[in-house]
């Protein structure tokens, strides 16, 4: 940009014998349409980065859940303890309804009678 301004000034001032040694740009005004286009591009780039960050967070969360599931599979009592911990958390919130999920295998004994 500076070189193109320098050459334009040289063309205009050479016939008069004036040599411009330095050019300084103090204020640049962009057309409104260009400003809007630049803002839209910046917003799209921010949204793209936010999506990448969210996807990385989801990936880390899924890995942590898989590791927790693996630990619970290795120790059957861990699932029961987690279940009791969840019930404790629900009871602390003073909800009026608590749902107890029961395995269907337990209910089949009652259904046969």
GUROVEX-46645 format. One line per 10 residues: number of its first residue (from 0); their letters; for each residue x, z, y of N, C-alpha, C. Coordinates in steps of 0.2 Angstrom, whole numbers, plus 5000, padded with zeros to 4 digits. Layout:
# GUROVEX-46645
NUM> a> X:Z:Y:X:Z:Y:X:Z:Y | ...
END
This chain:
# GUROVEX-46645
0> xxxxxxxxxx> 5004:5000:4994:5000:5000:5000:5004:5000:5006 | 5010:5004:5006:5014:5005:5012:5018:4998:5013 | 5020:4995:5008:5023:4988:5008:5019:4983:5011 | 5013:4983:5009:5008:4978:5012:5007:4979:5019 | 5006:4985:5021:5005:4987:5028:5012:4985:5032 | 5017:4986:5029:5024:4985:5032:5024:4977:5033 | 5023:4973:5028:5023:4966:5029:5018:4963:5034 | 5012:4966:5034:5007:4964:5039:5010:4965:5046 | 5013:4971:5047:5015:4973:5054:5021:4969:5056 | 5026:4967:5051:5032:4963:5052:5029:4956:5054
10> xxxxxxxxxx> 5024:4953:5051:5022:4947:5053:5019:4947:5061 | 5016:4952:5062:5013:4953:5069:5018:4954:5074 | 5023:4958:5073:5028:4961:5078:5035:4957:5078 | 5037:4953:5073:5043:4949:5073:5043:4944:5079 | 5038:4941:5080:5039:4936:5086:5040:4939:5093 | 5039:4946:5093:5040:4949:5099:5047:4953:5099 | 5050:4953:5093:5057:4956:5093:5056:4963:5091 | 5051:4966:5089:5050:4973:5088:5050:4974:5080 | 5054:4979:5078:5055:4980:5071:5051:4987:5070 | 5046:4987:5065:5043:4994:5063:5047:4996:5057
20> xxxxxxxxxx> 5049:5002:5058:5053:5005:5053:5049:5010:5048 | 5044:5013:5051:5041:5018:5047:5033:5017:5048 | 5029:5018:5043:5022:5017:5044:5019:5024:5040 | 5014:5027:5044:5011:5033:5041:5004:5032:5042 | 5001:5033:5036:4993:5033:5036:4991:5040:5037 | 4986:5040:5042:4984:5047:5043:4977:5048:5041 | 4973:5043:5041:4966:5043:5039:4963:5037:5035 | 4961:5038:5030:4958:5033:5026:4951:5034:5025 | 4947:5029:5026:4939:5029:5025:4937:5024:5020 | 4934:5027:5015:4932:5023:5009:4925:5021:5010
30> xxxxxxxxxx> 4923:5016:5008:4916:5014:5009:4911:5019:5004 | 4905:5020:5006:4901:5025:5003:4900:5023:4996 | 4899:5016:4994:4898:5014:4987:4904:5015:4983 | 4910:5015:4986:4916:5016:4982:4917:5024:4981 | 4915:5028:4986:4915:5035:4985:4910:5037:4980 | 4904:5034:4979:4899:5036:4974:4902:5033:4967 | 4905:5028:4967:4908:5025:4961:4913:5030:4958 | 4918:5032:4963:4923:5037:4961:4920:5044:4959 | 4915:5046:4962:4912:5052:4960:4908:5052:4953 | 4905:5046:4952:4902:5045:4945:4907:5045:4940
40> xxxxxxxxxx> 4913:5041:4941:4918:5041:4936:4921:5048:4935 | 4922:5052:4940:4925:5059:4939:4920:5063:4935 | 4913:5062:4937:4908:5066:4933:4908:5064:4926 | 4909:5058:4924:4909:5056:4917:4915:5058:4914 | 4920:5058:4917:4926:5061:4914:4926:5069:4913 | 4923:5072:4917:4922:5080:4916:4917:5081:4910 | 4911:5077:4910:4907:5077:4904:4910:5076:4898 | 4914:5071:4898:4918:5069:4891:4922:5075:4889 | 4926:5078:4894:4930:5083:4892:4926:5089:4890 | 4920:5090:4893:4916:5096:4891:4914:5095:4884
50> xxxxxxxxxx> 4912:5089:4882:4910:5087:4875:4915:5088:4870 | 4921:5086:4872:4927:5087:4867:4928:5095:4866 | 4928:5099:4872:4929:5106:4871:4923:5109:4867 | 4917:5107:4868:4912:5110:4864:4912:5108:4857 | 4914:5102:4855:4915:5100:4848:4921:5104:4845 | 4926:5105:4849:4932:5109:4846:4929:5116:4845 | 4925:5119:4849:4922:5126:4848:4918:5126:4842 | 4914:5121:4841:4909:5120:4835:4914:5120:4829 | 4919:5116:4829:4923:5115:4823:4927:5122:4821 | 4929:5126:4826:4932:5132:4825:4927:5137:4822
60> xxxxxxxxxx> 4921:5137:4825:4915:5141:4822:4914:5140:4815 | 4913:5133:4814:4912:5132:4807:4917:5134:4802 | 4923:5133:4804:4929:5136:4800:4928:5143:4798 | 4927:5147:4804:4926:5154:4803:4920:5156:4799 | 4915:5152:4799:4909:5153:4795:4911:5152:4787 | 4915:5147:4786:4917:5145:4779:4921:5150:4777 | 4926:5153:4781:4930:5158:4778:4926:5164:4777 | 4921:5166:4781:4917:5172:4780:4913:5171:4773 | 4911:5165:4772:4907:5163:4766:4911:5164:4760 | 4917:5162:4760:4922:5162:4755:4923:5170:4753
70> xxxxxxxxxx> 4924:5174:4758:4926:5181:4757:4920:5184:4754 | 4914:5182:4756:4908:5185:4753:4906:5183:4746 | 4909:5177:4744:4908:5174:4737:4913:5178:4733 | 4918:5180:4735:4923:5183:4731:4921:5191:4730 | 4917:5194:4734:4915:5200:4734:4907:5201:4734 | 4904:5201:4729:4896:5201:4729:4894:5207:4733 | 4897:5213:4734:4894:5218:4738:4895:5217:4745 | 4899:5212:4747:4900:5210:4754:4893:5207:4757 | 4890:5203:4753:4884:5200:4755:4878:5206:4756 | 4878:5210:4752:4873:5216:4752:4875:5220:4758
80> xxxxxxxxxx> 4881:5222:4759:4883:5226:4765:4882:5222:4772 | 4883:5215:4772:4881:5211:4778:4873:5212:4779 | 4870:5211:4774:4862:5211:4774:4860:5218:4777 | 4863:5224:4775:4861:5230:4777:4863:5231:4784 | 4869:5228:4786:4871:5228:4793:4867:5224:4798 | 4864:5219:4795:4859:5215:4799:4853:5219:4800 | 4850:5222:4795:4844:5226:4795:4845:5232:4800 | 4851:5235:4800:4853:5240:4805:4853:5238:4812 | 4855:5232:4813:4855:5229:4820:4848:5227:4822 | 4844:5225:4818:4837:5223:4819:4833:5230:4821
90> xxxxxxxxxx> 4834:5235:4817:4831:5241:4818:4833:5244:4825 | 4839:5243:4827:4841:5246:4834:4838:5243:4839 | 4836:5237:4838:4832:5233:4844:4825:5235:4845 | 4823:5239:4840:4816:5242:4841:4811:5236:4840 | 4812:5232:4836:4807:5226:4835:4801:5229:4830 | 4795:5227:4831:4790:5230:4827:4789:5227:4820 | 4792:5221:4819:4792:5218:4813:4799:5216:4810 | 4800:5218:4804:4806:5217:4800:4804:5213:4794 | 4807:5208:4793:4806:5203:4787:4811:5205:4782 | 4809:5206:4776:4814:5207:4770:4814:5201:4766
100> xxxxxxxxxx> 4819:5197:4766:4819:5192:4761:4821:5194:4754 | 4817:5192:4749:4818:5194:4743:4819:5188:4738 | 4824:5188:4734:4825:5183:4729:4819:5181:4725 | 4817:5175:4723:4811:5174:4720:4812:5176:4713 | 4818:5177:4710:4819:5180:4703:4816:5187:4703 | 4816:5191:4708:4813:5198:4708:4806:5197:4707 | 4802:5193:4711:4795:5192:4711:4792:5189:4704 | 4796:5186:4701:4793:5182:4695:4791:5187:4689 | 4794:5193:4689:4792:5198:4685:4785:5201:4686 | 4783:5201:4693:4776:5203:4695:4771:5197:4694
110> xxx> 4773:5191:4694:4769:5185:4693:4767:5185:4686 | 4771:5186:4681:4770:5185:4674:4764:5190:4672 | 4764:5196:4675:4759:5201:4673:4753:5199:4676
END
